[in-house]
């Protein structure tokens, strides 16, 4: 009887190891196609998105024209204008693509800001030092990277 219990215990233990080993999380994919064919295409697509969403109010966790947050706006924009399914949160969006220098920015690159000890903000670079984003105060708007607030809170830029 003791031998049967020992074999049964080993069988259960091996089964547990095998089953845990076969459960895999979906790998984190960092490579996506480029957002568009050219910089001018990106600029036009982003200004089009701005005009469609201009004035939509900020709503934490929102994803619609009734209210949207910064990462939601980036998520929706990349899906609708470029066919790219980015993650929903700023934290996860910051992990995608390739980090680039601020002086390398092109239309469609993501710009990230540290806005508090544990919070961050994301927008999409347009051109000429401007980016589009969902502002808590003003909703969807265009701001300048060289504004004192954004300049002092700049974190990094990422090309998808």
Beta strands, then each sheet from edge to edge (+ up, - down):
strand 1: 63-64
strand 2: 67-68
strand 3: 98-100
strand 4: 110-114
strand 5: 120-125
strand 6: 130-135
strand 7: 139-144
strand 8: 154-159
sheet 1: 1+ 2-
sheet 2: 3+ 8- 4+ 5- 6+ 7-
end
